[in-house]
Amino acid sequence: MTELYRDNAMSEKARKLANSGRVEALGNGVYNVIGDHGTYTVGVDYTGKISCNCQGFLSKGRCSHAEAVALLARNRRPR
């Protein structure tokens, strides 16, 4: 599987999570994201750095849960 395909698949999964209401803002930069294999906690610190407690993020530093939160944050930002 190529890197580009994985990136596109992750982005598509993140869009689906964000658009399906499976991301819940808890306040203070903390979100619950209901993924396909469990519910994960995603945090956004004061610098905008995002982290997730799922195994994928812990091993690769990226995941669809964190990307879904980033998409929602980007869409809420005033332009």
C-alpha positions, -999 to +999 in steps of 0.1 A: +000+000+000+015+033-010+019+063+014-004+084-007-032+058-006-029+056+032-030+094+035-061+095+013-078+067+032-071+084+066-084+117+053-116+101+041-121+083+074-115+116+092-141+134+071-166+107+078-160+109+115-163+147+115-194+147+093-212+120+112-213+137+146-189+112+161-167+140+175-179+156+208-162+187+222-159+184+260-143+218+265-108+231+272-094+215+240-106+180+248-127+159+225-142+124+225-141+107+191-161+076+186-140+055+162-147+022+146-129+003+174-136+024+205-139+059+219-107+080+220-097+112+237-082+138+215-065+169+230-055+202+214-030+222+235-026+260+235-002+259+206-027+239+184-008+206+187-031+177+186-027+143+203-048+112+205-047+082+229-053+056+202-027+030+193-022+044+158-014+079+170+009+065+198+029+046+172+028+068+141+019+103+155-011+105+132-046+091+131-081+098+117-094+108+151-069+136+154-074+146+118-112+148+123-108+172+152-084+193+131-110+194+103-137+206+127-114+232+142-104+245+108-141+247+097-150+267+129-122+292+126-133+326+113-121+335+079 
